[in-house]
Amino acid sequence: MSYSNILKCTPRALKYVREKLSKRTLGDGLRLGIKKSGCSGWLYTFNYGKKVDENEIACILSEDVTVFIQKKFSSVFQGACLDYMKSGLNGYLTCINPNVIGQCGCGESFSLNSLEIDKQ
């Protein structure tokens, strides 16, 4: 099942993910998640996956770019937007997320208001 309205993507991020997927033989989509980490509680994870698992939803961002998100995290990414940022010589994916209520000083980790992940 696809939920293309959960997540949006900037043209920069779409281009970056498309380029990465074209170079990978083991991935058909970007797997986006969160894990407990950092001083604010949560950290985004970006990996590549071959297909959507039964515990995931597929967010189709374009004909050739799909993002896989675990169902239990779908509310975390509701209304979020993937972006690609450059800082000097480094480039990285980031998530502009209206559900984030705070970030640590370095911007690596974030906190969420009411997260029901542990109950699912």
N, C-alpha and C positions, 0 to 999 in steps of 0.2 A: 504494500500500500504506500502511496506517495503523499506527502504533505508539503507541497512546494511553497505554501504560505508561512511556514514556521520561520524560515531563515532567508535572509537576503544576502546579496553579495555585490561588492563594488566591481567595476570593470577591471581595476588593477588586480584584485584578488582572483577574479575569474581567469584572467590571463595567466597569472602565476600558477594556479592549480591546474589549468589546462596544460601548461608546459610541463609541469611535474608528472602529470598522468601520462603524457605522451612518451616520457622517458622511462616509465616503469612497466615491467611486464607482469608484475604481480598485483597491480591495483587498477580497479575500474572506478574508484571513487575515493573521496576524502572521508576518513572516519574522524568525526569531531566529538570530543567528550570533555569531561572534567574529572579531576581527581583531587583528593584531599592533599594539600601541600601548602607550603609557604606560611608566612606570618598572618595572612588574612583568611586562610582557610581553604581556598580552591585555586586550581591551576588548570588552564585549558590544555588539552592534548590534541595533537594533530598527527594522524597516521593515515596510511593508505590501505584500502581493503579491496578484495576482489568482488564481493557481492554483499548485498544486505543480508544480515542474519535475522532470524525470526524475532529476536528481541530488539530490533532496530526499525527505524523508519527511514525512508529514502527521501531526501529533499532534493528535488531536481531543479538545479539552478540554471541549466542550459541543456541543449541537446547532448552535449558531451561531458557535462560536469554534474556529478551527483554527490551529495554529502550524506553520509550515514550517521545517524544519531540514535543512541540507545533510547528506547521509549521512556525509560524512567527519567531521562534528562530533557525530554521534549519541552517541558515548561520553562526550563532554564534558558533555552535558546529561542523562545517565542519572542518575535520582534527584533531579534539580534541581526547584525550585519557583519559578514566577514569582510576584512579589508587587508590589503598588503601594504606594509609600511617600509620605508627605507630610512636608515639612520647611518650616515656615512657610507661605508662599504657594505654594511649588513642590511639584509632584507628579511622580513618575517611576516607571517600571517598573524593577524590579531582579530579579536572579536569585539565589536562595538555593541555592548549589551545593555539595554535599558533595565534589566533585572539586577544588575550589579549595584550594590549600595555603598561600596567602599573598596579601595585598593591599598595595598601596602605602598610604602614610599618609593620603591623601585618599579612598581607597576607590574610585577610578575604575578602576584596572586591577588585574589579578590574575595569579597564576601557577598553573600546573597541574603535577602530579607527573610523569606520563609521557604525553606527547601525541604521537601518531603521525600527526598531520595531514600533515606534509611527506612522509611515505612513501606516502600514498594518492594 
